[in-house]
Amino acid sequence: MIKTIKVRLRPTVEQTKKLWQSAGVSRFAYNWAVAYEDNNYKNGENFIDDCELRRIFTGLKQKPEYEWLYETSNNITKQAIKDACAAYKKFFQGKAGKPKFKNRRRSEPRFYNDNIKLKYKDGKFLIEKVGWVRISEPERITDIKFSNPHVTYDGKYWYISVGVEQEVQKPELTGETIGIDLGIKELATVSSIDKPFENINKTKEVGRLKKKLKRKQRQISRKYNKNKKPIGKAGENRYKFTKSKNTEKLESETRLINRRLSNMRLNHIHQATNTIVKTKPSKIVVEDLNVKGMMKNRHLSKAISEQCFNIFIIILTYKCILNGIEIIKADRFYPSSKKCSCCGVIKKDLKLKDRIFLCPECGFSIDRDKNASINLSRYEAA
């Protein structure tokens, strides 16, 4: 199995400039490919595969105004165009929405490095056109064969992620099947664990950071409104916004707060999934949640997005595979919450506000989420 390892880079000032330049070239090539395919799509012409697009892009690089593209690795633009074409193929297959342009301010700076040309030696990675870059935690890199290496920037530090081959462990499992119910009140309720995993977004530290983030965002908004100037003819409601150094400083602080919040949520998910996997069950059953549909509820959409259900399932899945545990997604319409875990009767009038499940037939009373997790542990795929 391929496992991804992500370590922090420690580049010099000159290397940092090169990393930013490589990320910018990757974004430019991706946007160029999306614009080219979009123009073809609007004109009703056939889809152009990535090989043909790369030939056209090579011709574009011959022009004097695009000579700066040669300052970075050729593999960066190749992979960016390939990613854009793959995104369009998913769009045509109905698996994803139409590809959008990457924004310099909102998109994550990232680029691809050829796995054959990536070298590792003495706690340093050789990145194309950047040089030998030191890393933190060199003891984590125990292999020299890497797959799909990417360099990313998270708003504070540069990281490199590489795929390494790892054998699937075969520990002694208990033979037990457990069910996991994901929710908003609690992150996850497990049938075999008495105490549910808390919702970290309700903790004091996260609440403090969210209030601080709201203050910073209001300050940024006031500064933009203060510095806006009308342009064009009267009545067009067009404005030009000038950004001061203080505004840039506030935006940088806002990015760091968002970074800390996302890292706290991710760390909490890793701790919860580690605890679940360490119980060594033979099978784990989770819900197949329609997160996209749930997000349409404007009253709960923010709380649902902060819980990161998809990330939880992805992380739990790869940890189960590494430990030889079977993971099953229950049918989306399986009535895990409405079914009585004692007698099996389905309570059709159960509402979202009802936190205690009270069976109308046998009078069995239990926490709603615990009842759902027990029913999931007894789920049998059709």
C-alpha positions, 0 to 999 in steps of 0.5 A, spaced: 500 500 500 502 507 498 502 511 504 503 519 504 508 522 508 508 529 509 514 533 512 516 540 513 521 544 508 526 549 511 528 553 505 533 559 505 530 565 502 533 564 495 529 557 495 523 560 498 523 565 492 524 559 487 518 555 491 513 561 490 515 561 482 514 554 481 507 554 485 505 560 480 507 557 474 503 551 476 497 555 477 498 559 470 499 552 466 493 550 470 489 556 468 491 556 461 489 549 460 482 550 463 481 556 459 483 552 453 478 547 454 473 551 456 473 555 450 473 549 446 467 546 450 463 553 449 464 552 441 462 545 441 469 542 439 472 536 441 475 535 448 483 536 447 487 530 451 493 533 455 498 530 450 496 535 445 495 541 450 502 540 452 504 540 445 501 547 444 503 549 451 510 548 448 509 552 442 507 558 447 513 557 451 517 559 444 514 566 444 519 571 447 514 574 453 513 567 456 521 566 456 520 566 464 516 559 464 523 556 462 526 558 469 522 552 473 522 545 471 518 543 465 515 537 469 511 542 473 507 545 467 506 538 464 502 535 471 498 542 471 495 541 464 494 533 466 490 535 472 486 540 468 484 535 463 483 530 468 478 535 472 474 536 465 474 528 464 470 528 471 466 533 469 464 530 463 463 523 466 458 527 471 463 525 477 464 533 479 463 540 477 466 544 472 473 546 473 474 553 476 480 557 475 485 557 481 486 564 484 492 567 487 489 569 493 484 563 495 488 557 492 493 553 495 500 554 492 502 547 490 506 544 484 508 537 482 516 534 482 518 529 478 518 522 482 524 520 478 528 526 479 526 527 486 532 525 491 533 524 498 540 525 502 542 527 509 536 530 511 535 534 504 530 533 498 533 535 491 527 539 488 528 541 481 530 548 479 530 549 487 536 545 490 537 541 496 532 543 501 533 541 508 527 538 512 524 537 519 523 530 522 528 527 517 527 520 521 520 519 518 523 518 511 526 511 511 525 510 503 528 512 497 523 510 492 517 516 492 511 516 488 507 523 486 511 528 490 507 535 491 510 541 494 505 545 498 504 551 502 499 552 508 499 559 509 505 559 514 510 553 512 512 549 506 511 542 506 513 536 501 508 530 501 511 523 498 508 516 497 512 511 500 510 503 499 508 500 506 506 493 508 499 492 510 499 489 518 496 483 520 494 484 527 490 479 531 483 482 531 477 481 536 472 479 531 468 484 533 463 489 528 463 496 531 458 501 528 460 509 528 455 514 528 457 521 525 453 527 528 453 535 530 452 534 537 458 529 538 463 528 532 462 520 533 459 515 537 462 508 537 457 502 539 463 499 543 466 505 546 461 508 552 464 515 551 463 519 544 468 523 541 466 530 543 465 536 538 472 540 538 468 546 535 464 547 542 471 547 546 473 553 549 479 554 545 476 553 538 470 558 540 476 563 542 479 563 536 473 563 532 471 570 536 478 572 534 477 571 527 470 574 526 474 580 529 479 580 524 475 579 518 470 585 521 477 590 521 479 588 514 472 589 511 472 596 515 478 598 512 476 595 505 470 600 505 474 606 508 479 605 502 474 604 496 474 609 491 468 609 485 470 608 478 466 609 471 460 613 470 456 615 476 450 610 478 454 604 475 456 602 483 463 600 481 469 601 486 476 600 486 479 597 493 486 599 495 490 595 500 494 598 505 500 594 509 495 594 515 490 590 511 495 585 508 497 584 515 490 583 518 489 578 512 496 574 514 493 574 521 486 571 519 490 566 514 494 564 520 488 563 525 484 559 519 490 555 519 490 553 526 483 552 526 483 547 521 490 543 524 486 543 531 480 539 527 485 535 523 489 533 529 482 531 533 480 527 527 486 523 527 486 522 535 479 519 534 480 514 529 487 512 532 483 510 538 477 506 534 483 502 530 486 501 536 480 497 539 482 492 533 475 490 531 474 485 525 469 490 521 467 497 522 461 500 519 460 507 518 454 511 515 454 513 507 452 521 508 450 525 503 454 531 505 452 535 499 445 535 500 446 536 508 450 542 506 443 545 503 440 546 510 442 553 511 441 553 519 446 547 519 451 548 514 456 551 517 456 546 523 456 540 518 462 543 514 466 544 521 465 537 523 469 535 516 465 528 515 469 526 509 476 527 512 474 523 518 471 517 513 478 518 509 482 518 514 479 512 518 479 508 511 486 508 510 488 506 517 483 500 517 486 498 510 493 499 514 491 495 520 487 489 516 480 491 518 474 491 513 470 497 513 463 498 510 459 504 508 452 502 510 446 504 505 445 511 505 437 510 506 438 505 512 434 507 518 440 507 523 437 512 527 429 511 527 430 503 528 430 500 535 436 497 537 432 492 542 426 490 538 427 492 531 421 497 530 422 503 526 420 509 529 417 513 523 416 520 526 423 521 529 425 528 529 432 531 529 430 535 535 429 528 539 435 526 542 433 521 546 430 515 542 424 512 545 421 506 542 413 506 541 413 498 542 417 496 547 418 502 551 426 502 550 430 508 551 437 510 549 441 516 546 439 517 539 446 517 537 448 511 541 442 507 538 444 509 531 451 506 532 448 499 535 444 498 529 450 500 524 454 494 528 449 489 526 448 492 519 449 487 513 450 489 506 445 486 501 
